[in-house]
Amino acid sequence: MQPFIAVDWGTTNRRAFRIEDGAVVATERDDRGAAAVAADEYDAEVAGIRERLGDLPMLLAGMVGSNIGWRSVPYVAAPRRTCRGCRRARPDR
């Protein structure tokens, strides 16, 4: 499995985890939740996480995908047999 960074971006706090071979090898937590980050600051916030934890693919979850986050991502009905709805989450792809 390729190493990656998983970020749980809550409303008031943010937790980032570097994951290698299925195990957390580094973590950080701060108060830069979605309510504290302006829409035009997310690129710099992501760059900062990558500077500290590595230039790796990232999985962002939580309020980062809400109407107060970086980009509002629609809900997908569950259970879902295919990932056709996943394309809506990244309209730039």
C-alpha positions in Angstrom: 0.0 0.0 0.0 1.3 3.4 -0.9 1.8 5.8 2.0 -0.8 8.6 2.3 -2.0 11.3 4.6 -5.5 11.1 6.0 -7.0 14.3 7.4 -10.1 14.5 9.6 -11.0 18.1 9.2 -13.6 19.0 11.8 -15.4 22.2 12.5 -13.0 23.4 15.3 -10.1 20.9 15.1 -8.1 19.2 12.5 -6.3 15.8 12.8 -3.8 14.6 10.2 -2.2 11.1 10.1 0.6 9.8 7.9 -0.2 6.2 7.1 2.4 3.7 5.9 1.7 0.0 5.4 -1.7 0.4 7.1 -0.2 1.9 10.3 -0.2 5.5 11.6 3.5 6.6 11.7 3.0 10.3 12.4 0.1 12.5 13.6 -0.7 16.1 14.3 -3.6 17.9 15.7 -4.4 21.6 15.8 -7.2 24.2 16.0 -7.4 24.9 12.2 -10.8 23.4 11.8 -13.1 24.4 8.9 -14.6 27.3 10.9 -11.1 28.8 11.3 -9.9 28.5 7.7 -11.1 30.9 4.9 -11.9 29.4 1.5 -8.9 30.9 -0.1 -6.5 29.5 2.6 -7.1 25.8 2.0 -4.4 25.5 -0.6 -1.8 26.9 1.8 -3.1 24.7 4.7 -2.8 21.5 2.6 0.7 22.6 1.5 1.7 23.1 5.1 0.4 19.6 6.1 2.5 18.1 3.2 5.6 20.0 4.3 5.3 18.5 7.8 4.0 15.0 6.9 5.3 14.4 3.4 4.4 15.2 -0.2 1.9 12.3 -0.4 -1.6 11.7 -1.7 -4.2 13.0 0.8 -7.6 11.8 1.9 -9.6 14.7 3.3 -12.7 13.9 5.3 -15.1 15.8 7.6 -16.2 19.4 7.4 -13.7 20.2 4.7 -16.4 18.9 2.3 -19.2 20.9 3.8 -20.7 24.3 3.1 -18.3 25.9 5.6 -15.3 24.0 4.2 -13.1 24.1 1.1 -15.6 22.6 -1.3 -19.2 21.5 -0.6 -19.4 17.8 -1.7 -22.9 16.3 -2.1 -24.0 13.2 -0.2 -24.1 9.9 -2.0 -26.9 7.5 -1.2 -25.6 4.4 0.7 -25.2 1.5 0.2 -23.6 2.2 -3.2 -22.5 -0.7 -5.4 -20.5 1.5 -7.8 -18.5 4.6 -7.4 -20.3 6.6 -10.2 -21.3 9.1 -7.6 -17.7 9.6 -6.6 -16.9 11.5 -9.7 -19.2 14.3 -8.4 -16.9 14.7 -5.4 -14.0 15.9 -7.7 -15.6 17.9 -10.5 -12.1 19.0 -11.6 -11.1 15.4 -12.5 
